[in-house]
Amino acid sequence: MKFLHWTFGLLLAGMLAFAGCGKSEGPAPAGVSVQAIDATKLRPAFEAASPQTKAIVDDVMMSIQGSAFEKALAGSDKLAGLPDLTEAQKKVVADLSAQLKKKLDQ
């Protein structure tokens, strides 16, 4: 019985010792470009916007977080088409749209 416990203990210790051994993930392959979308300026630009506009901004942000970049681009296009945007808001939306288009072209 003790022999079985010792054998089991040694097997468990061996498995734990080698559990961390393995191939670590290196950098992304040369052909794959990993680019993050910077949407940090979107919400602050629309702080004083109407609730409907804020809902579109929230939808764009959630789409980006969920990697639904086509939906995010459609939302940013919807924002860009709003008639009452300030110049700062137009710039933020244009920058975000350019990032999304670049991401979709990869």
Secondary structure, 3 states (H helix, E strand, C coil): CHHHHHHHHHHHHHHHHHHCCCCCCCCCCCCCCCCCCCCCCHHHHCCCCCHHHHHHHHHHHHHHHCCCHHHHHHHHHHHHCCCCCCHHHHHHHHHHHHHHHHHHHC
